[in-house]
Structure formats: structure tokens, C-alpha cells
Amino acid sequence: LLSGGIDSSVASFLAMKRGCRVDFLHFHTFKTNKEVLNSKIKNIVEKLNKYQGTSKLYTIPYHNYQLNTLDKIPENLDVVIFKNFILRIAQELSKKHKYKAIITGDSIGQVASQTLPNIQATRFEIENPILSPLITYDKQEIIDLSKKINLYEDSIQKYKDCCSIIARKPSTAVNIEKLKPILKNIDIKKLVDSTMKEMETFK
């Protein structure tokens, strides 16, 4: 899972460092998938490819999720439900292409959605192994490594990440039982299926 921030690109590098072949899944706010190729995301992927040769970049627009969940999710739960949604997309992609694991840039307590209860909630009904190489790193350690592998300057360029336009005051301890009726209300499985149809792949 590749965002426009610092953490996910460093997590990708650390997975490569241990011998993993990594492809990238990116959710964006552009009008078309192809516009991602004119953004810093392409630069980040190309720099990461120096450590493994080639990769695939899967791009998915955010608007389908936004339109189908409008006014249906409490503001304090929005970030956690969105992260659960993108993990569900990653899981479907893994099934389709037989990927062995999903990689995230999670770091315990770095932001509100990454408390232990919320990490657990975001992974509700996710069966795939999830690797989080940065789980015990603090922010400075991540920044230092990002600079070392020449990704920092690209990562801090202005970019409209999906998570930045969702609720700014998420709950820090989401109970999974509270998520179940909301996920049912938005028909999360149908939403995943319809969103997957909008995905585009670039090599």
C-alpha cells in the first residue's frame, strides 16, 4: 500500500531488503488513473525499482468510496473504515494475482489510526498476512532511513493524499463491534467489487 507520504515507501524498501518482490497499490484523488503517472508517486516507485528492477503500480480512484459512503459513516470512524476498505481492496488484489502478503507503513501510535485497537479494527476480516516493517520505528528513524535511500525529498512534496481529506479527529480506540453495522450499511463487499472495476495497472 503506497501513499504519498514517507512511511509506506520506506516500508516497501525494508521488505525488498529482506528479499520480497514488491508491487504497489495507490489510491488517488485525480480524475483519471493515468494522472498518477505525472505525480511524485511515479518518482517514488522508480526510485524503489532501483532495488528490484521493475514493478507494477495499481491505481484506484478515491471517488467511488467517497460517493458511496457520504453521510453514512460517523466522522470519528471514517479513517479506520477507509483503511479497512483499502486493505480489503489489497486482499482482493492478492487473491487475483496470488500475492503472498500485504505491506503497510503502520507504526504504533504515530497517528490516531495507528493505536493498537485501531490497527486491529482496520484489519477486520482481512485474512492475508500483513507485514508492517516500521511497526516499532519512531518518526525520526523513518525520516532518517528515507533520506538514506534518497526518497525523502520526493515524499515531502505537496500531494493530496486520500487520508488527508477524511476526518481529522478519529477515535483512538475503535471497537470492532461498532464497525460491523456500518460496514453492512455501506455494503462494503459490493463497494470493494465496484471499486476494483475502476483499477488500472501500469508497469
N, C-alpha and C positions, 0 to 999 in steps of 0.2 A: 504494500500500500504506500504509494508515493504522493506526498503532499508537496506544497511549495515551500515548506519550512526546512529547518536544519536537521531535525531528528531522523526523519524517515530515510533520508539519503545516507546518513551515517550508519543507520541500522542495516541498510542494504549492503553497504561496504563491508560491515563486520560479518554478514552472512557469506558474502563472497570470500572473505578472508579464511573462512572455515571450509571452503570448497563447494559452496552452493552456487548453482546457476540461478540467476535472478531475472525474472521479467517483472514489469511494472504495471500497476493499476492506478490510474489517476482520475479523480473526479474533478470536474471543472465547471466554471460559470460562463464559459463562452457560448456564443450562439451555435457554433459548429465544432465538431471534434477536431477538425483539421487546424483550427486556430491555436490549439495547444502547441503545434509544431513551430509557431512563431513566438513562443514564450520561453521563459527561463527553464521550464520543465525539460525541454529538448536539450538544453545545455547541460543540465544536471545529469540526464540519462547518458549523454555522450561521454561525459567525464567518468561516470561509473563504468561505462563499457570498456574503458582502458584496462580495467581489472578482469574482464571476462570475454572481451571480443565483441559480441553482438547481443542484442536483446529485443524483446517485443514490448511495445508500450500500448496498453489497452486504455482507451479514453472513454469516459462516460459523463454525459451532461448531468448537472445537478437539478435542472428544471423539473424533471419528471417527479422526483421526490418532493420538491418544493410545492408543486401544484397539487399533488395528491395528499399532502399532509397538512395543508393550510388550515389553521384554526382547529386542528384535530389533536394536537399534542400540547400538553402543558409546557409552558416556557422553560420551567426548571428541569424538564426531562428531555428536551429536544436534542441536545448534544449526544446524550447517551443512546437515544433511539437512532439517531443518524449514524453513529459509529457502529451500532448493531446492524443497521441496514447495509453499510458498506462491507462489513465482514461477511454478511450473507451473500452479497454480490461476489466477493472474493471466493467464497466457498463454492458457489455455482461455477465460477470460472475454473476453480481447481478440479472439480468433478469433470468438466468438459475436456480439459487439457491434461488431466492426470498429474497436477502439481502435488508435491509431497507435503507442502506446508504453506502457511500464510505468514508473512513477516510484517511486523508493525514497529513503529518508533516509540512505543509506550515507555514511560519512565515513571516509577512510582511517585505519586504526589506532585509531579511537576506542574500539572494544571488540574482543575476541578474534576475533569472527566477521567483522570488517571489515579484517583484514590483506589485502594484495593476493592471496596464494594462496587465502584463504578466500572472498574476493569472487568470484574466478574459479570456485571449486568450487561456490558457491551458484548460479551461473548455468549450470551444466552442462545441456546440451540445451535451453536457453532461446533461441529464435530471435528473439523480439520485441526491438526496440530497448529498452534500459533507460536511462532518464535518472536521474542522481543529482546534482541541483543542489548538494548540500552536500559533494561528494566531497573538496574541499580545505579545507573550513572546519574550524576548531578549535571545541571545545565552547563556549567563551566567545562566539565570534562568532555561533554558532547561538542561544545564550541571548539575546544582545543583540537579535537580529532577532526572536525570538519575543516579547520584551517590547514591541518597537516596534510589532508588528502585533496586540498585545493577545491573544496566545494562551498566554503563559507560565503564568499562574495556573491556567488550566484544565489545561494539560499536566502540571503537577506534582502535581495532586490524586492521591490514592492510587487505584490501579487495578491489577487482576490481569492483567497482560499475559501472553500465551502464552509469550513467550521467557523470562520470569522464572521459569517453573516447569520449564524444561528444564535441562540440565546447566549447572552454574556454572563448570566448568573445561574449556572446549572447547579443542581443539587449535588452535594459531595458524597452522598450515601444513598444511592437509588436502590430500592427494594425491587427485586425481580418480579415479585407478585404484582407490583403496581404497573409493570410494563405489559404484562400479559393481555389485559383487556384493551390497552391502547394499540398494541400490535395487531390484535384481532380486528379492532375498529378500522384501522387503515388498510387491512388485508395485506399484510406485509409480504406474503408469498406471491400474491398477484402483482404487487408493486415491484418486487425483485424481477419477476418474469418480464414485465413490460419494460423495465429499465435496461435489462440485458439486451433487448432488441435494438437499443439505441447505441450500443457499444461499437466502437471501431478500433481496429488493430493496425498499428504501424510498426514496421520492422526497422 
